[in-house]
């Protein structure tokens, strides 16, 4: 295919990805109120205040889009694979294909871990309030915090699948991954600090710890496969 043909195919697949997210977001919009109330449970009284007339609608949309991304993940994954697969050899396609379904499972699993961590992160942050520094939580910043955390944890659990895929096509080896462990650890610490808003210690520690544990387990798995 020519460069123009590749760009045309990329445009078409991006359009399908966006369409899938839009459809998933429409479904998410229907359930957004229930999910919003579920996410508010860690707050005192389970309530937060909006500061502007459009804040409640913006929060509804933000929750809907996150749900849409989760629901659209199979379509997004297929479009990425369909675009990349023609550039791989038959042997590389056979090596990578069995790991693709795990991507669909690991993303919602990461979101689930974020939900488990959320109450502890909120409790830590609110532990510094008192009768003079009152916790009247604004809904906008709170849901910025929640949605960013959920997406970060979801993407992090794709980390081992990426490493295994790269090892299958011969780009990385277990020995190479072990040799750069200190740099990976530094990168994980920086990523965990940046990707978890709120300034608490719990969220980046859990995110970073999860990433490093997955990294070490993935290195051992790649080693056992002889790569």
C-alpha positions in Angstrom: 0.0 0.0 0.0 1.1 3.5 -0.7 1.5 6.2 2.0 -1.8 7.8 0.9 -3.6 4.4 1.2 -2.1 3.8 4.7 -3.3 7.3 5.8 -6.7 6.6 4.3 -7.0 3.3 6.2 -5.8 5.0 9.4 -8.5 7.6 9.0 -11.2 5.0 8.5 -10.1 3.0 11.5 -9.9 6.1 13.7 -13.4 7.0 12.6 -14.6 3.5 13.6 -12.9 3.9 17.0 -14.5 7.3 17.6 -17.9 5.9 16.5 -17.6 2.9 18.9 -16.7 5.3 21.8 -19.7 7.5 20.9 -22.1 4.5 20.9 -20.5 3.3 24.2 -20.8 6.8 25.7 -24.5 6.9 24.8 -25.0 3.7 26.8 -22.9 5.2 29.5 -24.9 8.3 29.6 -28.0 6.3 30.4 -26.4 4.7 33.5 -24.2 7.7 34.4 -26.4 8.9 37.3 -26.2 5.5 39.0 -22.5 5.2 38.5 -22.0 8.8 39.7 -23.8 8.0 42.9 -21.7 4.9 43.3 -18.5 6.9 42.9 -19.6 9.5 45.4 -19.9 6.9 48.2 -16.3 7.4 49.5 -17.1 11.1 50.3 -18.7 12.2 53.6 -22.4 11.8 53.2 -21.9 10.6 49.7 -22.4 14.1 48.3 -20.4 16.8 46.4 -21.3 20.3 45.4 -21.3 21.8 41.9 -19.9 25.3 41.5 -21.3 26.2 38.1 -24.6 25.6 36.3 -22.9 23.4 33.7 -20.8 21.3 36.1 -23.4 18.5 36.7 -23.8 18.1 32.9 -20.0 18.1 32.3 -19.6 15.4 35.0 -22.3 13.3 33.4 -20.5 13.6 30.1 -17.1 12.7 31.6 -18.5 9.6 33.2 -20.2 8.6 30.0 -17.0 8.9 28.0 -15.1 6.7 30.4 -17.8 4.1 30.3 -17.8 4.5 26.5 -14.1 3.8 26.3 -14.5 0.7 28.5 -17.4 -0.7 26.4 -15.6 0.2 23.1 -12.4 -1.6 24.1 -13.0 -4.7 22.0 -13.7 -2.6 18.9 -10.7 -0.3 19.6 -8.5 -3.4 20.0 -9.7 -4.9 16.8 -9.1 -1.7 14.8 -5.5 -1.4 16.2 -4.8 -5.1 15.4 -6.3 -4.9 11.9 -4.1 -1.9 11.1 -0.9 -3.3 12.6 -1.3 -7.0 11.6 -0.6 -6.7 7.9 2.9 -5.3 8.8 3.8 -8.4 10.8 5.0 -11.8 9.5 2.7 -14.8 9.7 4.8 -16.1 12.6 4.6 -12.8 14.5 0.9 -12.7 14.0 0.5 -16.2 15.4 2.7 -15.3 18.4 0.8 -12.1 19.3 -2.8 -13.1 18.5 -3.4 -15.3 21.6 -2.6 -12.4 23.9 -5.0 -9.9 22.4 -8.1 -11.1 24.4 -6.3 -10.4 27.6 -6.2 -6.7 26.8 -10.0 -6.7 26.9 -9.9 -8.3 30.4 -7.0 -6.3 31.9 -8.4 -2.8 31.2 -11.6 -3.3 33.2 -9.6 -5.2 35.9 -7.4 -2.1 36.2 -10.5 0.1 36.6 -11.8 -2.3 39.3 -8.5 -2.0 41.2 -8.8 1.8 41.0 -12.3 1.6 42.5 -10.9 -0.5 45.4 -8.2 2.1 46.0 -10.4 5.1 45.8 -11.9 5.0 49.3 -8.4 4.8 50.9 -7.1 7.6 48.7 -10.1 9.8 49.6 -9.9 9.0 53.3 -6.2 9.9 53.4 -6.8 13.2 51.7 -9.7 14.1 53.9 -7.8 13.2 57.0 -6.1 16.6 56.9 -9.4 18.5 57.2 -10.9 19.7 60.5 -13.5 22.1 61.8 -11.6 25.0 60.5 -10.6 23.5 57.1 -14.0 22.0 56.1 -14.3 19.3 53.4 -17.0 20.8 51.2 -15.9 18.7 48.1 -16.4 20.3 44.7 -17.8 17.8 42.2 -15.7 18.9 39.2 -12.2 18.4 40.8 -13.4 15.2 42.5 -14.5 13.5 39.2 -11.4 14.8 37.5 -9.5 12.9 40.1 -11.6 9.8 39.8 -11.8 9.5 36.0 -8.0 10.1 35.7 -7.3 7.5 38.2 -9.5 4.9 36.6 -8.1 5.5 33.1 -4.5 5.4 34.5 -5.1 2.1 36.3 -6.8 0.6 33.2 -4.0 1.5 30.9 -1.3 0.3 33.4 -2.7 -3.2 33.3 -2.1 -3.3 29.6 1.7 -2.9 30.4 2.5 -6.6 30.7 0.6 -7.5 27.5 2.7 -4.9 25.6 5.9 -6.4 27.0 4.9 -9.9 26.1 3.9 -8.8 22.6 7.2 -7.1 22.1 9.1 -10.2 23.3 7.1 -12.4 20.9 8.2 -10.4 17.9 11.8 -10.3 19.1 12.0 -6.6 20.1 12.8 -7.2 23.8 14.1 -10.1 25.9 14.0 -11.0 29.6 17.7 -10.2 29.9 17.3 -6.8 28.4 14.4 -6.0 30.6 16.4 -7.0 33.7 19.3 -4.9 32.7 17.2 -1.7 32.5 15.2 -2.5 35.7 16.5 0.6 37.6 15.4 2.9 34.7 12.1 1.2 34.6 11.6 1.7 38.3 12.4 5.4 38.0 10.0 5.7 35.0 7.3 3.9 37.0 7.7 6.2 40.0 7.5 9.3 37.8 4.5 8.0 35.9 2.6 7.0 39.0 3.2 10.4 40.6 2.0 12.2 37.4 -0.9 9.9 36.5 -2.6 10.0 39.9 -4.0 13.4 40.8 -4.9 14.5 44.3 -1.5 14.6 45.9 -2.1 11.7 48.2 0.5 9.0 48.9 -1.9 6.0 48.6 -2.8 6.3 44.9 0.8 6.6 43.4 2.1 3.9 45.8 -0.6 1.4 44.7 -0.3 2.3 41.1 3.5 2.2 41.1 3.6 -1.0 43.1 1.1 -2.6 40.8 3.2 -1.6 37.7 6.4 -2.9 39.2 4.9 -6.2 40.3 3.5 -6.7 36.9 6.8 -5.8 35.4 8.7 -8.4 37.4 6.1 -11.1 36.8 6.2 -10.3 33.1 10.0 -10.6 33.0 9.8 -14.0 34.7 7.2 -15.1 32.3 9.2 -14.0 29.3 12.2 -15.8 30.7 10.3 -19.1 31.2 9.2 -18.9 27.5 12.9 -18.9 26.6 13.2 -15.3 25.4 
